[in-house]
Amino acid sequence: MNTTPRLVEVRRNALKQNDALARALRDRFRKAGVRVISLVSSPGAGKTTLLEKTLTRLGRQWRVAALVGDLATENDAARLARSKAPVKQIITGAVCHLDAAMIERALEGWNLHELDLLFIENVGNLVCPASYDLGEELRLVLLSVAEGEDKPLKYPTIFNTADVAVITKIDLAVAAEFDLAVARDNIQRVRPGMQIIEVSAKTGEGMEMWMGLLQSRIADRDRVQPQSHSATETSMER
């Protein structure tokens, strides 16, 4: 018996429920005045290192916090806690992505009115997270120079559901024989007009532009409500 139609329907319903909860979260964030930014990437792209440096620097002026998703261990949360910002780890087990219900549960006990900016670091994966809206207003997709310039072409959905592309570890570009011009072109082929930021959390190169992007989000309190990051229809078509 062919069970494919049933599986597709179950998946469609799950994404529909997630989108409804994500919309409720987005409204909750808006009313609390907290900006929410999510980070997605492959494992090892440098999300946690960049986020630790970011929380430390922003924490000198703004009220920042982070939710961190991983299949197992609380290692990332322990690293981020060194920034002195509030941090919670979300252990997903066998699930390869965060969803809106996980975010809602993780927020228990936190007063969102006491935050200016909340980061959500997703599980290292460029496939599953693309379909799940988390209520964020800005989604960043990270690509390290060690991954190759063709990553956007191989994983177009995650780039199409993100707002900004961040090329990380650019201090290693020469050693990795990474062609920045080709990478930029591939990103634009997938998502024309997409903003691209190139950073090295190790050397600090590009960090001022990175910090400027984040600070503008915090300062702009009267911005219109952001669009949803749901990729339900896209994922159903693929």
Secondary structure per residue as TSV (DSSP state, phi and psi in degrees):
chain	resnum	aa	ss	phi	psi
A	1	M	-	360.0	133.9
A	2	N	-	-80.7	117.2
A	3	T	-	-100.0	2.2
A	4	T	H	-57.0	-47.6
A	5	P	H	-56.9	-38.8
A	6	R	H	-65.6	-42.7
A	7	L	H	-64.2	-39.9
A	8	V	H	-63.8	-40.6
A	9	E	H	-66.6	-41.3
A	10	V	H	-61.6	-44.8
A	11	R	H	-63.8	-41.5
A	12	R	H	-62.0	-42.9
A	13	N	H	-66.0	-39.3
A	14	A	H	-63.5	-42.6
A	15	L	H	-69.0	-34.7
A	16	K	H	-64.4	-43.1
A	17	Q	H	-65.3	-39.9
A	18	N	H	-63.1	-43.4
A	19	D	H	-62.5	-38.4
A	20	A	H	-64.8	-43.9
A	21	L	H	-67.7	-37.8
A	22	A	H	-63.5	-38.6
A	23	R	H	-63.4	-39.8
A	24	A	H	-65.6	-40.2
A	25	L	H	-64.0	-42.5
A	26	R	H	-61.7	-40.5
A	27	D	H	-65.7	-39.3
A	28	R	H	-63.9	-43.5
A	29	F	H	-63.1	-42.5
A	30	R	H	-62.7	-44.0
A	31	K	H	-66.1	-31.6
A	32	A	H	-80.9	-13.5
A	33	G	T	77.0	20.8
A	34	V	-	-101.9	133.6
A	35	R	E	-87.1	135.8
A	36	V	E	-122.5	124.9
A	37	I	E	-126.6	129.0
A	38	S	E	-107.9	151.5
A	39	L	E	-122.8	128.9
A	40	V	E	-127.2	147.4
A	41	S	-	-172.7	175.0
A	42	S	-	-72.1	162.4
A	43	P	T	-60.1	138.7
A	44	G	T	82.9	9.9
A	45	A	S	-79.9	-10.0
A	46	G	S	101.6	18.6
A	47	K	H	-58.3	-49.7
A	48	T	H	-67.8	-40.9
A	49	T	H	-62.6	-46.9
A	50	L	H	-62.5	-40.8
A	51	L	H	-68.6	-38.2
A	52	E	H	-61.3	-46.7
A	53	K	H	-62.8	-37.7
A	54	T	H	-68.0	-46.3
A	55	L	H	-61.6	-40.2
A	56	T	H	-62.8	-45.5
A	57	R	H	-72.3	-45.0
A	58	L	H	-68.1	-32.1
A	59	G	T	-63.3	-15.2
A	60	R	T	-72.1	-21.4
A	61	Q	T	-126.9	-29.8
A	62	W	S	-122.3	163.4
A	63	R	-	-92.9	107.7
A	64	V	E	-122.3	155.6
A	65	A	E	-153.4	169.4
A	66	A	E	-147.6	143.7
A	67	L	E	-111.8	134.4
A	68	V	E	-125.2	124.1
A	69	G	E	-101.2	139.6
A	70	D	E	-158.4	156.5
A	71	L	S	-66.7	-37.5
A	72	A	S	-156.5	163.2
A	73	T	-	70.2	157.9
A	74	E	S	-112.7	27.5
A	75	N	H	-60.1	-43.8
A	76	D	H	-66.1	-41.4
A	77	A	H	-63.2	-38.2
A	78	A	H	-63.7	-38.9
A	79	R	H	-66.6	-44.9
A	80	L	H	-68.7	-28.4
A	81	A	G	-63.0	-20.1
A	82	R	G	-65.0	-17.2
A	83	S	G	-78.4	-9.6
A	84	K	T	75.4	5.2
A	85	A	S	-85.2	151.8
A	86	P	-	-62.3	131.1
A	87	V	E	-138.8	139.2
A	88	K	E	-129.2	137.9
A	89	Q	E	-94.4	136.6
A	90	I	E	-111.9	112.4
A	91	I	E	-89.9	118.4
A	92	T	-	-94.7	-10.8
A	93	G	T	69.6	-118.9
A	94	A	T	-89.8	-1.7
A	95	V	-	-83.4	129.8
A	96	C	S	-91.7	19.9
A	97	H	S	-162.7	164.0
A	98	L	-	-89.8	154.6
A	99	D	-	-132.6	173.6
A	100	A	H	-63.4	-34.2
A	101	A	H	-65.5	-38.4
A	102	M	H	-63.3	-40.7
A	103	I	H	-65.2	-44.3
A	104	E	H	-59.4	-44.3
A	105	R	H	-66.1	-39.4
A	106	A	H	-67.2	-23.0
A	107	L	T	-79.7	-8.8
A	108	E	T	-58.3	130.2
A	109	G	T	91.8	-8.4
A	110	W	-	-100.5	137.5
A	111	N	-	-95.4	104.6
A	112	L	G	-64.2	-23.6
A	113	H	G	-67.2	-14.9
A	114	E	G	-94.6	8.7
A	115	L	-	-120.0	146.7
A	116	D	S	-98.5	-37.4
A	117	L	E	-145.1	130.4
A	118	L	E	-119.3	125.0
A	119	F	E	-98.4	143.7
A	120	I	E	-123.1	112.3
A	121	E	E	-95.3	112.1
A	122	N	-	-77.2	168.0
A	123	V	-	-61.4	144.3
A	124	G	S	-65.9	102.2
A	125	N	-	-173.1	135.6
A	126	L	S	-104.5	5.8
A	127	V	S	-108.5	-69.1
A	128	C	G	-57.8	-44.9
A	129	P	G	-61.0	-21.0
A	130	A	G	-61.6	-28.2
A	131	S	G	-89.2	-8.9
A	132	Y	-	-115.0	110.5
A	133	D	-	-73.3	133.2
A	134	L	-	-110.5	6.6
A	135	G	S	86.6	5.4
A	136	E	-	-70.9	158.6
A	137	E	S	-99.1	-16.9
A	138	L	E	-142.7	127.7
A	139	R	E	-113.6	126.9
A	140	L	E	-109.1	132.1
A	141	V	E	-108.8	126.1
A	142	L	E	-102.0	141.2
A	143	L	E	-136.2	118.8
A	144	S	E	-89.0	156.5
A	145	V	G	-67.6	-15.6
A	146	A	G	-79.7	-8.3
A	147	E	G	-91.8	-15.2
A	148	G	-	99.9	148.9
A	149	E	T	-71.7	-17.3
A	150	D	T	-91.4	7.5
A	151	K	H	-56.2	-42.2
A	152	P	H	-60.6	-33.7
A	153	L	H	-73.9	-31.4
A	154	K	H	-79.2	-29.6
A	155	Y	-	-128.0	62.7
A	156	P	H	-65.7	-30.6
A	157	T	H	-62.3	-43.9
A	158	I	H	-66.0	-33.6
A	159	F	H	-73.0	-32.7
A	160	N	H	-73.2	-23.2
A	161	T	T	-97.6	-0.7
A	162	A	-	-99.0	163.3
A	163	D	S	-102.2	-33.2
A	164	V	E	-137.5	138.7
A	165	A	E	-102.4	132.3
A	166	V	E	-118.6	116.1
A	167	I	E	-90.5	117.9
A	168	T	E	-104.4	166.9
A	169	K	-	58.6	38.1
A	170	I	G	-68.1	-13.1
A	171	D	G	-67.0	-16.3
A	172	L	G	-102.1	5.9
A	173	A	T	-58.4	-44.5
A	174	V	T	-66.4	-45.9
A	175	A	T	-63.1	-34.9
A	176	A	T	-85.6	-1.7
A	177	E	T	54.2	43.9
A	178	F	-	-92.4	125.7
A	179	D	-	-93.8	102.7
A	180	L	H	-60.9	-38.0
A	181	A	H	-63.4	-41.9
A	182	V	H	-66.5	-41.1
A	183	A	H	-62.3	-44.6
A	184	R	H	-60.9	-42.9
A	185	D	H	-63.5	-41.5
A	186	N	H	-64.9	-38.9
A	187	I	H	-62.5	-44.2
A	188	Q	H	-68.7	-29.7
A	189	R	H	-65.4	-37.2
A	190	V	H	-80.9	-42.8
A	191	R	S	-135.3	83.9
A	192	P	T	-56.5	133.8
A	193	G	T	85.2	-0.4
A	194	M	-	-65.3	135.0
A	195	Q	E	-71.0	137.2
A	196	I	E	-125.0	130.6
A	197	I	E	-121.8	134.6
A	198	E	E	-112.3	123.2
A	199	V	-	-136.7	159.0
A	200	S	-	-133.0	110.5
A	201	A	T	-67.4	-22.4
A	202	K	T	-76.4	-48.4
A	203	T	T	-95.1	-17.5
A	204	G	-	91.5	-4.0
A	205	E	T	-61.7	130.7
A	206	G	T	80.1	-3.7
A	207	M	H	-68.9	-30.0
A	208	E	H	-65.8	-41.7
A	209	M	H	-64.8	-41.3
A	210	W	H	-60.6	-48.0
A	211	M	H	-66.7	-35.1
A	212	G	H	-62.5	-39.6
A	213	L	H	-60.3	-46.7
A	214	L	H	-68.2	-43.3
A	215	Q	H	-65.3	-33.2
A	216	S	H	-66.7	-33.1
A	217	R	H	-67.6	-39.7
A	218	I	H	-69.2	-43.8
A	219	A	H	-71.5	-29.4
A	220	D	-	-83.3	83.2
A	221	R	T	-78.6	-15.6
A	222	D	T	-105.9	18.5
A	223	R	-	-65.9	147.9
A	224	V	-	-66.7	158.1
A	225	Q	-	-61.2	130.6
A	226	P	-	-71.4	162.1
A	227	Q	-	-76.9	159.9
A	228	S	-	-72.8	150.8
A	229	H	-	-102.0	17.8
A	230	S	-	-64.0	137.0
A	231	A	-	-120.9	29.3
A	232	T	H	-57.0	-51.5
A	233	E	H	-66.1	-40.7
A	234	T	H	-61.5	-45.6
A	235	S	H	-67.9	-30.0
A	236	M	H	-71.5	-29.2
A	237	E	H	-79.0	-25.8
A	238	R	-	-78.9	360.0
